[in-house]
Amino acid sequence: MSKRWYGKGLPGFDIAQLKGLLVVIEGPDGSGRSTQSAMLRDWLERQGYPTSEIGLKRSTLVGRELEEALRGNTLHPLTFALFYATDFADQLEHSLIPALRAGFVVIADRYIYTLMARNAVRGVDRAWIRDVYGMALVPDALFYLDVSPQMLAERSLRKQGGLNYWESGMDIYRAGDLYQSFIHYQKRIRREFDWIIKEYKFAVIDGDRDPSAVQEELQSKMRLVLRSLKPSGRRKIVFKSVSRRKTAL
């Protein structure tokens, strides 16, 4: 499957050398996205496909600094946008592209679309942020785990014992208590994803179901995607998988 950039891309890279597949799984915190990514990765490796994973706040350049900045709860929307864009660009150059060049199936536990939605609800110009992410590669498969805000809140409370400040939009809007803000913010994010899903042609998967049912549907859709992978992309795995660090926000 030939690769292409959303915009100008990164200079100095021969995109024709990227033989692997980029698979994106999007969804808000509490959607089961990280669990499904890990399950899908295990399944792919059992089929003999070498895999790698990227996500938010995982760059060696600014990942730790971004986490520290978020704990301060004082980021301006533009700083928020540029911090995450830097994190993404670093992973794109040093993790994603090398893995695709080696023929890996790369699973992105969220990609530029979450960042675009978050930036939009914080008042960042949509056209500008889309131009910023013109450096991104177009994925080979896009999945969105659709879960209601109420279910997201219930899962977050059950798993973490509380709701995240940023995932509740407390930096931009306070609608009563933390729970009410969370519901309001997640509804706004979902409305942004309405057009993102249509424009970028996501496959929407019902994430309210049992995790095994969600995974079964993901694997079924992935079988169709894998048919496009060149024979050289499938090989016996003789190397260690990269770390699978789960992150929020």
N, C-alpha and C positions, 0 to 999 in steps of 0.2 A: 504494500500500500504506500503510495507516494506521500511524502510529507509536504506541508506548506505552513507558512507563518500567517498570523492574522493581519499583520501589517508588514513593516520593513524587516522585522525579525532582528536577530543578533548578527552583527557583521563578522566575517571571517569563518563562517561555518558552511561546510558543504552539506546541504540538507539531503542530498541524494544518498549520503552515506548512512542515514538513519534508518536502520532495517527493522527496528523493534516496533512495538505497539504502545500507544499511550491511551490508557483507560482512566476516565475520570468518574469518580463517585462523589456527587454533591448531596448536600442535605444539612439541615441545622443540627446543632448540638442536641443530642437525645434522639436523633433519628435512627441510630444504630449504624451510622455510616462507617465508623472506625472498625466496629465488629465485623461488618460485612466485607470491608476491605481486607481484613486479616483472613477471614474465611475464604474469600475468593483467591487470595494469594496462595494459601495452603493448597487449594484445589488445583490451581495452575501448576504449582511445583510438582504435585503428584502426577500431573499429565506430562511432565518433562520440560516445562517452560521455565527458563530462568526469569526471575522477577526482581523488581526493585520497587521502592515506594517513596513518594514525596508527600509533603503536606505543608500546612502553615507553621510558621515559626520554627523551621528546622534547618535553616541555613547556618553554616559555620561563621558567616560574616556578621550577621546581626540577629540571629535567632534568640540568643540569650538576652541581648540588650532589649529586644522587642518585648520579651516576656516581662522584664523588669519595668519597662516603661508602662505597660498595661497595668501592672500592679499599683502604679501611682495614680491611675484614674484621672489623668490631666492632659490627655492628648488632644490637640486641635485636630479637626477633621482632615485638614490637608496633611498634617504631620502623620496622622493615622494612615492615610492613603499612601504616602511616599515610603513610610517605614515598611509596610507590607509589600509594596512594589519592589523595594530593595531586597527583601527576604526572598521574594519569588525569583528575581533576576539572578541572584546568586545560585539558587538551586537549579535554575534552568541551565546555567552555564556549566556548573560543576557536578551536578547529579543527573539531571534528566537527559541532557544531550549525550553524555558519555554512555549512559545505560542504553539508550536507543541505538547508538552507534554499535554497541556490542550485541544487539539483537534481543535485548530484554523486553519483557512485557512490564511496563511501568504503570503502577497503580497510583493515581493521584487522589489522596484522601482530602478532597477539595482542591479547587484550582482557581483560576482567575474570576470565575463567575460569582462565587461567594464574596470576593473582594469588591467586585463591581456593584453588587447589590448593597453591601454595607456602606460603600462610599456614597452611593446614590441617596440612601435614606438619611445620610449625614449632610446632604446638601452639596456634595462635590459634583461638578459638572459631568454629566454622563459622557458627552462627546470627548472631553479631555481625558477621562480615565480610560476610555476605550482606546484612545490613541496611545496612552502610556503602555497598555498591554498589547500593543501591536507587536511587541517582542515575543509574544507567546506562540507556541506551536499549536496548531489545530489538532485536537485529540482524534483518535480513531474510533472511540466510543464514549458516549456521554450518558450517565445514569443519574437520575434524581430520586432520592428516597423521600416520598411525600408523607409527612406526619402532621397531624393537627397541632396547633399551638398548645392546646390543653393537654394533649398526650405528651408533648415535649416537656412541659412543666412538670407533669407527674413523674416522668422518667428521671428528669434532672434532680428532683427532690428526693426520689427514692435512691438514686445512685450517689449523689453528691451531698445530700442533706441541705441543699440550698440552691439558689439561682445565681448565675453569673452576672456581675455588674454590666459588662459590655453586651452580653447576649440578651440583656433586659433593656438595652438602649438607654441606660440611666445617664449617659453622658450627653444625650441630646433631648430626651423627653421623659418627663416623670408624670405618669398617669396614676396617681394614688400610690398604693404600696408597690413593693418590688414585684409581686405576682402580676398585678394589673399592668405594670410597665412591660413585663416580659411578654404577656399576651399581645399587647398593643404592638410592640416592636417586632415580634415574630410575624404578625399579620402583615406589617409593612414590608418586611423582607420577602415574604411569600408573594406579595403583589409585584415586587420587583422581579422575582423569578418567573412570574407569569409570562412576561415578554421575553425573558432570557431563554426560557424553555422552548418557546415557539421559534425564536430567531435562530438559536443554535441547535435546534432539533434534538432535544434530550429525549431519552426513553424514561418515562415516569413510572416509578414502581411504588406500589402501596406499601409504605413502611410501618403501618399499624399492625401488620400481621406478625405471626410467630417468626423469629429470625430464620429458622430453617426453611420456611416457605419463601421468604424474601431471597435467601441464598439460592434456592432452587431456580427461581426466575432469573436471577443474575447469571447463573451458570448456563442456563438455556440460551440467553441472549449472547453470552460470551462465545459459545460454540460457533455461532454464525460469524462473529468478529474474527475468531482465530483462523478461519478458513482463508483470510486475506494475508496471513503471515507467510512470508517466503520460507521455504524449507530451511534456509540457513539460520532462521530465527529460532528454530527449535533444536535444542542440543542437550546433551546429558549435563546435568548440573554437577560441577566439580569444584564449586567455589562457595564461600559462605554468603548467606543473604545479609543485606545491610540491616542495620537496627530498625526495629519497628516501634518508634516512640510515638505514643498516642498523645495528641495535644488538643486543647480546647481553644476556641476563638481563632 
